[in-house]
Protein backbone atom coordinates (compact mmCIF):
# COMPACT_ATOMS: atom_id res chain seq x y z
CA UNK A 1 0.00 0.00 0.00
CA UNK A 2 1.32 3.44 -0.93
CA UNK A 3 0.78 6.17 1.66
CA UNK A 4 2.68 8.94 -0.10
CA UNK A 5 0.88 12.08 1.13
CA UNK A 6 1.32 13.31 4.72
CA UNK A 7 -0.79 15.50 6.97
CA UNK A 8 -4.51 15.05 6.84
CA UNK A 9 -6.85 18.01 6.72
CA UNK A 10 -9.80 17.70 9.01
CA UNK A 11 -12.53 20.11 9.93
CA UNK A 12 -14.54 19.77 13.11
CA UNK A 13 -18.25 20.42 13.29
CA UNK A 14 -17.52 23.79 14.86
CA UNK A 15 -15.82 24.82 11.61
CA UNK A 16 -12.20 24.88 12.79
CA UNK A 17 -10.02 23.68 9.94
CA UNK A 18 -7.13 21.45 10.89
CA UNK A 19 -5.57 22.24 7.53
CA UNK A 20 -4.48 25.62 8.90
CA UNK A 21 -3.12 23.98 12.03
CA UNK A 22 -1.23 21.23 10.24
CA UNK A 23 0.31 23.66 7.78
CA UNK A 24 1.83 25.73 10.60
CA UNK A 25 4.84 24.03 12.27
CA UNK A 26 4.60 26.27 15.34
CA UNK A 27 0.94 25.43 15.91
CA UNK A 28 1.57 21.76 15.19
CA UNK A 29 4.36 21.64 17.78
CA UNK A 30 2.19 23.42 20.35
CA UNK A 31 -0.73 21.04 19.78
CA UNK A 32 1.58 18.03 20.02
CA UNK A 33 3.02 19.35 23.27
CA UNK A 34 -0.46 19.47 24.78
CA UNK A 35 -0.46 15.67 24.89
CA UNK A 36 1.32 13.55 27.47
CA UNK A 37 3.71 10.78 26.47
CA UNK A 38 2.83 7.62 28.36
CA UNK A 39 4.26 4.12 28.47
CA UNK A 40 2.96 0.72 29.45
CA UNK A 41 3.81 -2.93 28.97
CA UNK A 42 2.13 -5.42 26.68
CA UNK A 43 1.15 -8.87 27.96
CA UNK A 44 4.36 -10.23 26.42
CA UNK A 45 6.42 -7.72 28.37
CA UNK A 46 7.28 -5.23 25.62
CA UNK A 47 7.43 -1.54 26.48
CA UNK A 48 5.19 0.61 24.28
CA UNK A 49 4.50 4.33 24.25
CA UNK A 50 1.86 6.70 22.95
CA UNK A 51 0.56 10.24 23.26
CA UNK A 52 -2.43 10.73 25.56
CA UNK A 53 -4.98 13.53 25.56
CA UNK A 54 -7.52 13.91 28.38
CA UNK A 55 -10.55 16.13 27.70
CA UNK A 56 -11.82 18.79 30.07
CA UNK A 57 -15.05 16.90 30.74
CA UNK A 58 -15.02 13.26 31.77
CA UNK A 59 -16.01 10.47 31.59
CA UNK A 60 -15.71 10.55 27.82
CA UNK A 61 -15.58 8.26 24.84
CA UNK A 62 -12.09 7.03 23.99
CA UNK A 63 -10.34 6.98 20.62
CA UNK A 64 -7.18 5.14 19.61
CA UNK A 65 -5.52 6.73 16.57
CA UNK A 66 -3.25 4.74 14.28
CA UNK A 67 -0.87 6.92 12.23
CA UNK A 68 -0.17 6.53 8.55
CA UNK A 69 3.20 5.12 7.54
CA UNK A 70 5.18 8.16 8.72
CA UNK A 71 4.82 7.05 12.33
CA UNK A 72 3.81 8.97 15.44
CA UNK A 73 4.84 12.46 14.39
CA UNK A 74 3.62 15.86 15.54
CA UNK A 75 0.96 15.93 12.85
CA UNK A 76 -0.90 12.88 14.12
CA UNK A 77 -0.47 14.18 17.67
CA UNK A 78 -2.13 17.39 16.53
CA UNK A 79 -5.11 15.42 15.25
CA UNK A 80 -5.29 13.66 18.62
CA UNK A 81 -5.15 17.03 20.35
CA UNK A 82 -8.05 18.28 18.24
CA UNK A 83 -10.13 15.22 19.14
CA UNK A 84 -9.31 15.88 22.79
CA UNK A 85 -10.57 19.46 22.42
CA UNK A 86 -13.77 18.11 20.88
CA UNK A 87 -14.21 16.02 24.02
CA UNK A 88 -12.59 12.61 23.58
CA UNK A 89 -10.06 10.68 25.61
CA UNK A 90 -7.44 10.09 22.91
CA UNK A 91 -4.37 7.93 22.48
CA UNK A 92 -2.15 8.33 19.43
CA UNK A 93 -0.41 4.98 19.12
CA UNK A 94 3.11 4.19 17.94
CA UNK A 95 3.86 1.05 15.92
CA UNK A 96 7.46 2.08 15.14
CA UNK A 97 8.97 2.14 18.64
CA UNK A 98 9.69 5.84 18.57
CA UNK A 99 10.96 6.04 14.99
CA UNK A 100 9.47 8.61 12.62
CA UNK A 101 9.95 8.83 8.85
CA UNK A 102 10.30 12.06 6.89
CA UNK A 103 10.89 10.50 3.47
CA UNK A 104 9.17 7.81 1.45
CA UNK A 105 12.05 5.31 1.51
CA UNK A 106 12.28 5.37 5.30
CA UNK A 107 8.52 5.21 5.70
CA UNK A 108 8.33 2.14 3.49
CA UNK A 109 11.19 0.50 5.40
CA UNK A 110 9.53 1.13 8.76
CA UNK A 111 6.14 -0.09 7.52
CA UNK A 112 7.61 -3.26 6.06
CA UNK A 113 9.45 -3.99 9.32
CA UNK A 114 6.23 -4.05 11.36
CA UNK A 115 5.52 -7.50 12.75
CA UNK A 116 1.77 -8.15 12.62
CA UNK A 117 1.65 -10.04 15.91
CA UNK A 118 3.44 -7.24 17.76
CA UNK A 119 1.37 -4.51 16.12
CA UNK A 120 -1.83 -6.31 17.08
CA UNK A 121 -0.62 -6.69 20.65
CA UNK A 122 0.35 -3.02 20.83
CA UNK A 123 -3.06 -1.80 19.69
CA UNK A 124 -5.09 -4.22 21.79
CA UNK A 125 -3.01 -3.25 24.81
CA UNK A 126 -3.93 0.40 24.26
CA UNK A 127 -7.59 -0.51 23.82
CA UNK A 128 -7.58 -2.32 27.15
CA UNK A 129 -5.59 0.51 28.75
CA UNK A 130 -8.03 3.24 27.71
CA UNK A 131 -11.08 1.24 28.74
CA UNK A 132 -9.65 1.03 32.25
CA UNK A 133 -8.82 4.74 32.54
CA UNK A 134 -11.13 6.50 35.04
CA UNK A 135 -11.74 9.22 32.44
CA UNK A 136 -13.29 6.71 30.01
CA UNK A 137 -17.03 6.12 29.66
CA UNK A 138 -16.24 2.56 28.59
CA UNK A 139 -16.87 3.12 24.89
CA UNK A 140 -14.02 3.14 22.39
CA UNK A 141 -13.40 3.81 18.71
CA UNK A 142 -10.49 3.04 16.43
CA UNK A 143 -9.49 5.48 13.70
CA UNK A 144 -6.64 5.24 11.21
CA UNK A 145 -5.38 6.58 7.91
CA UNK A 146 -3.76 4.69 5.02
CA UNK A 147 -1.40 2.16 6.68
CA UNK A 148 -3.08 3.04 9.96
CA UNK A 149 -6.52 2.59 8.42
CA UNK A 150 -5.81 -1.06 7.80
CA UNK A 151 -4.57 -1.45 11.35
CA UNK A 152 -7.63 0.32 12.70
CA UNK A 153 -9.71 -2.47 11.19
CA UNK A 154 -7.37 -5.26 12.30
CA UNK A 155 -7.34 -4.00 15.88
CA UNK A 156 -11.14 -3.91 15.89
CA UNK A 157 -11.17 -7.55 14.85
CA UNK A 158 -8.65 -8.57 17.48
CA UNK A 159 -10.35 -6.63 20.28
CA UNK A 160 -13.91 -5.69 19.28
CA UNK A 161 -14.76 -2.02 19.88
CA UNK A 162 -17.82 0.21 19.62
CA UNK A 163 -16.78 1.93 16.38
CA UNK A 164 -14.18 1.70 13.62
CA UNK A 165 -13.15 4.46 11.21
CA UNK A 166 -11.06 3.68 8.14
CA UNK A 167 -9.56 6.30 5.88
CA UNK A 168 -8.50 4.54 2.65
CA UNK A 169 -6.89 1.63 4.47
CA UNK A 170 -6.55 -2.05 3.61
CA UNK A 171 -9.93 -3.80 3.79
CA UNK A 172 -9.09 -7.31 2.63
CA UNK A 173 -10.13 -9.41 5.70
CA UNK A 174 -12.55 -12.16 4.74
CA UNK A 175 -16.06 -12.79 6.06
CA UNK A 176 -14.84 -15.11 8.80
CA UNK A 177 -12.54 -12.42 10.19
CA UNK A 178 -15.13 -9.66 9.82
CA UNK A 179 -17.60 -11.66 11.92
CA UNK A 180 -15.60 -10.47 14.95
CA UNK A 181 -16.61 -6.85 14.48
CA UNK A 182 -18.70 -5.50 17.34
CA UNK A 183 -19.62 -1.93 16.43
CA UNK A 184 -20.37 -0.18 13.13
CA UNK A 185 -17.77 0.76 10.55
CA UNK A 186 -17.31 4.12 8.84
CA UNK A 187 -15.16 4.15 5.72
CA UNK A 188 -13.81 6.93 3.51
CA UNK A 189 -12.41 5.92 0.13
CA UNK A 190 -11.51 7.56 -3.17
CA UNK A 191 -12.99 6.33 -6.44
CA UNK A 192 -9.71 7.15 -8.20
CA UNK A 193 -7.57 5.25 -5.70
CA UNK A 194 -5.32 2.66 -7.35
CA UNK A 195 -3.88 1.25 -4.12
CA UNK A 196 -7.11 0.76 -2.19
CA UNK A 197 -9.17 0.17 -5.30
CA UNK A 198 -12.92 0.75 -5.67
CA UNK A 199 -13.24 -2.98 -6.41
CA UNK A 200 -11.68 -3.90 -3.07
CA UNK A 201 -13.96 -1.44 -1.29
CA UNK A 202 -17.01 -2.89 -3.04
CA UNK A 203 -15.97 -6.38 -1.94
CA UNK A 204 -15.47 -5.18 1.64
CA UNK A 205 -18.89 -3.53 1.73
CA UNK A 206 -20.56 -6.60 0.25
CA UNK A 207 -18.93 -8.88 2.80
CA UNK A 208 -20.10 -6.69 5.68
CA UNK A 209 -23.63 -6.61 4.31
CA UNK A 210 -23.72 -10.38 3.79
CA UNK A 211 -22.81 -11.11 7.41
CA UNK A 212 -25.12 -8.43 8.78
CA UNK A 213 -22.55 -5.95 10.03
CA UNK A 214 -23.49 -2.28 10.14
CA UNK A 215 -21.31 -0.11 7.91
CA UNK A 216 -21.44 3.23 6.17
CA UNK A 217 -19.00 3.45 3.28
CA UNK A 218 -18.48 6.80 1.61
CA UNK A 219 -16.87 7.13 -1.80
CA UNK A 220 -15.43 10.40 -2.98
CA UNK A 221 -14.47 11.57 -6.44
CA UNK A 222 -10.87 11.63 -5.29
CA UNK A 223 -7.61 9.72 -5.20
CA UNK A 224 -5.76 7.96 -2.40
CA UNK A 225 -5.08 10.19 0.62
CA UNK A 226 -7.41 12.89 -0.67
CA UNK A 227 -7.53 14.39 2.84
CA UNK A 228 -3.95 15.63 2.66
CA UNK A 229 -3.48 19.38 2.10
CA UNK A 230 0.18 19.02 1.15
CA UNK A 231 -0.20 16.17 -1.34
CA UNK A 232 -1.09 16.28 -5.00
CA UNK A 233 -4.29 14.33 -4.36
CA UNK A 234 -5.74 16.77 -1.84
CA UNK A 235 -9.43 17.61 -2.23
CA UNK A 236 -10.51 20.28 0.25
CA UNK A 237 -14.28 19.83 0.07
CA UNK A 238 -14.11 16.05 0.27
CA UNK A 239 -11.64 16.18 3.15
CA UNK A 240 -13.87 18.49 5.14
CA UNK A 241 -16.94 16.38 4.47
CA UNK A 242 -15.14 13.20 5.52
CA UNK A 243 -13.99 14.71 8.80
CA UNK A 244 -17.41 16.13 9.65
CA UNK A 245 -18.86 12.69 9.03
CA UNK A 246 -16.20 11.12 11.23
CA UNK A 247 -16.88 13.44 14.17
CA UNK A 248 -20.64 12.89 13.84
CA UNK A 249 -20.05 9.12 13.77
CA UNK A 250 -17.98 9.31 16.95
CA UNK A 251 -20.70 11.30 18.68
CA UNK A 252 -23.29 8.70 17.70
CA UNK A 253 -21.28 5.65 18.67
CA UNK A 254 -19.15 6.53 21.71
CA UNK A 255 -20.70 9.74 23.02
CA UNK A 256 -19.09 13.05 24.05
GUTILO-459858 format. One record per residue (C-alpha): x negated, y, z. Coordinates in steps of 0.2 Angstrom, whole numbers, plus 5000, padded with zeros to 4 digits. Each point is the difference from the previous one (the first is absolute). Layout:
# GUTILO-459858
XYZ/...
END
This chain:
# GUTILO-459858
500050005000/499350174995/500350145013/499150144991/500950155007/499750075018/501150105011/501949984999/501150155000/501549995011/501450125005/501049985016/501850035000/499750175008/499150054984/498250005006/498949944986/498649895004/499250044984/499450175006/499449925016/499049864991/499250124988/499350115014/498549915008/500150115016/501849965003/499749824996/498649995013/501150095013/501549884997/498849855001/499350075016/501750005008/500049815000/499149905013/498849864995/500549845010/499349835000/500649835005/499649814998/500849884988/500549835007/498449934992/499050125010/499650134986/499950185004/501150114989/500450195000/501350124994/500650175001/501550035012/501350145000/501350025014/501550114996/500650135012/501649915004/500049815005/500549864999/499950014981/499949884985/498249944996/499250004983/498449914995/499250084985/498849904988/498850114990/499749984982/498349934995/499050155006/500249945018/500550105015/499550174995/500650175006/501350014986/500949845007/499850075017/500950164995/501549904993/500049915017/500050175009/501450064989/501149855005/499650035018/500650184998/501649944992/500249895016/499249834998/498749905010/498749974987/498549904997/498950024985/499149834999/498249964994/499749844990/498250054996/499250015017/499750185000/499350014982/500850134988/499750014981/499950164990/499749924983/500849874990/498649885001/499950005019/501849995001/500149854989/498649925010/500850035017/501749944994/499349844992/499149965017/501650005010/500349825007/501949974999/500149915017/499150145009/501050134992/501649915004/499449995018/499550185001/501750064994/501049885011/499050055015/500550184997/501849954998/500049915017/499050155008/501250134995/501549905005/499349995017/499650195002/501250095012/500350134987/500749884988/501949974998/499649824995/500350034981/498650004988/499750034982/498549964988/499550124986/498649994988/499450074984/499249904985/498849885008/500850045017/501849984992/499649824997/499449985018/501550095007/501149864992/498849865005/500050065018/501950005000/500049824995/498749955013/500950105014/501850054995/500450185003/501550114999/499550094984/498749984986/499550144988/498949964985/499350144988/499549914984/499149855009/499949824996/501749915001/499549824994/500649905015/501249864996/501749975006/499449885014/498950145007/501350144998/501249905011/499050065015/500550184997/501150075015/500450174995/500450094984/498750054987/499850174991/498950004985/499350144989/499349954983/499650084983/500749944984/498450044991/498949905013/498949874991/499249935016/501749985010/501049974984/501950034999/500149814996/499249965017/501250125009/501549934991/499549825005/499750065018/501750085001/500949854992/499249895013/500650115014/501750004994/500149814997/499549965018/501250145007/498750125006/500450195001/499050104989/500050174991/498850014985/499750174992/499250024983/499350164994/499550064983/498250005006/498449915000/499149915014/499650115015/501250134994/500150085017/498250064999/499750194997/498249984996/500249864987/500450004982/501649915003/500850125013/501850044998/500650135012/501849984999/500049815001/498750015015/501150115010/501649904996/499149845006/499450085016/501750075004/500749824997/498749935011/500350115015/501949974998/499749825000/499050015016/501450105008/501249874995/499049845005/499050055016/500750165006/499250165005/
END
